[in-house]
């Protein structure tokens, strides 16, 4: 579209109804139009406001929403996107609007459908009357991978389809159709809440005017429903969210829901089954689990009875369910309800169970396991979408009209060979919604995912849901894995909107606080966040000092510092453990030295580099995303964004690197300060501090051994000592305290034995001794544990040392006494780190079954 055409459109829009103008000129947005092709009233005022706002203002609000999403760490991982650990969530500022009258019909349909599928589930894993009476063909059920024979007999009174989701699209007749059902581990609830939080902020003026139904009551119902499903402790149940881990596409949602609802986020390795009960491994020992909100697929949940190769589940979980000691939402085996072949039978089953017609019809579906339906599908294959009933792998939707003659013939042969494995579906035309694309409003195909949650023996429906639109025009695959754009969904109401607040005590009385147990996996990550933080900080400070000296030498300053620079470069190799590096400096040309520095700066694949440590820091922090305060996480995200944006574009001359390292050091200090100010002094903070103090001690020992232990010529010694004071940020303190030239005995007194200096080794060891003694004790409470003894030994050895004796002259070019002390301290600290890991962190091999699973035998 040319500029003159855009101007013409703007002029015409100013003199016409804005909503009607967009609908007729830029494309018919079915969601905006009624059957009479007129703009629906609830879109009228909104689109006029959008038109008044203008493309530039609207795009500004889009950018603000993306900024908020990035700061909140909202991501969706794309499996094929190997270049990124996470991908930002895409959110359009224009919501989908649904009138109160239409939503009432959708709400009733979703509620009915959830109740129906729950009844089908309980029958298939209970009495199986549907199969016995022939209301469902046995082949349809037993040929589907979601039917799990080991789950027969696991139903209890609280086995219920807790969360249900359905993908909806508007059909040609203007009514909503169900494309498919999600019952295994439905995703999108957390993203819907985050969408509302962001759009409610960036579009606050329109949100308030529109009288949008709030989401709070739905999440309260979710909390209540999960608590009601607990087998025993229904008043204060321990609810755990089981996640596959940070590489899962929707990991953000897992962490977000756990944090928002007050649940524990755990991976399979954090859990264990003992005596028929499910337990969470924590620093304090085993904690019982009452309810498991799983985000792991059925077959991966128990490697003993289901998929033997699974690393994601808990061995013995099904047995704990059989004994009625834990409730799982959704129950294992519920993925059978996602069988698309069931869609053809739901109308009849709805009349059988509920004596009602199906309020939300499914897209027309024919299961090929029946001769009449099979022949119909084959005859009309050019007009249908063909789907295998089992998803995954190479199984995907095949559009008959896109096939060549040979491909069509091959597909028909497959259907005839195993007809029960295929369905045919009507190809429906998606409704479109207005979407902001490059500052212009364009039509995009859309899908709405609605949600239901079980509570009080019924189902409550989220007023809205997760709306997704295709990234490209005329694209029919609407999926976040294919770059879909997300929208908030506004369900309007004519009544006054009431904010939902959690129930409050009737009197102003104190209620007991809940201390959430810290899982062993989370403790491990806190520990490594601290260690990687100190590794980054140590390398950053040393590298910056080196680059400053190199720059000064190139500019003709500090001509005497060449030998000092060589000492620092060798220290850099020792600190990063990237041998041979600068240890063999005599064999390196200046160009090779420069390349080595660049490698230490940006090579993520090389262990010990700054880039590698930063990546490890971000990953460990992301693994415990739910345990950081909002400001601390924004600081982590800002640091990550700065690192990746700079490292890609930086040309790496020394001044540019120096500026970057200075900024990185400032951001590290900000994280350290926020963590110190926002974290309660509980187990997570304790492990974070232990990691920091341990790594800073080891870094300082390495630095001193590589710079001071080898005797330096007097002409160079003071330069090395001043560099050490700069690296440890202690130069001004040294000058104030000693008021003399830099001398080795005073420097050692300061950096080794000054208990009041935060960077001194004695300060680190004193704090390490204090923090290690506060770790939970599992046994031998009257004796020092191994890690305590090791840290105490290092602390005591340093306290008892004589600085003068450490510098005794042995005429061999090395301060042997100093080297022995530092070496012994380092060994004690490495052993202490191993002892902490063995005692408190998970190092457990997965348990596997000895024979193939039932599902694997029958595929």
Helices and strands as residue ranges (DSSP letters): H 3-15, H 18-25, H 41-53, H 55-71, E 91-98, H 100-124, H 129-132, H 138-142, G 149-151, E 163-170, E 176-182, H 189-202, H 204-210, H 216-228, E 239-242, H 251-261, E 264-266, G 268-270, E 271-274, E 277-282, E 285-288, E 291-294, G 298-300, H 317-322, E 327-329, G 334-338, G 340-344, H 346-354, E 365-367, H 371-379, G 381-383, E 384-388, E 398-399, G 400-402, H 405-417, G 419-421, E 422-426, E 432-437, E 440-455, E 458-461, E 466-469, G 480-482, E 485-491, H 520-554, G 559-561, H 562-576, G 581-587, H 590-602, H 610-623, G 625-627, H 630-649, H 654-678, H 683-707, H 714-727, H 731-738, H 744-751, H 761-773, H 786-800, H 803-806, H 816-840, H 854-857
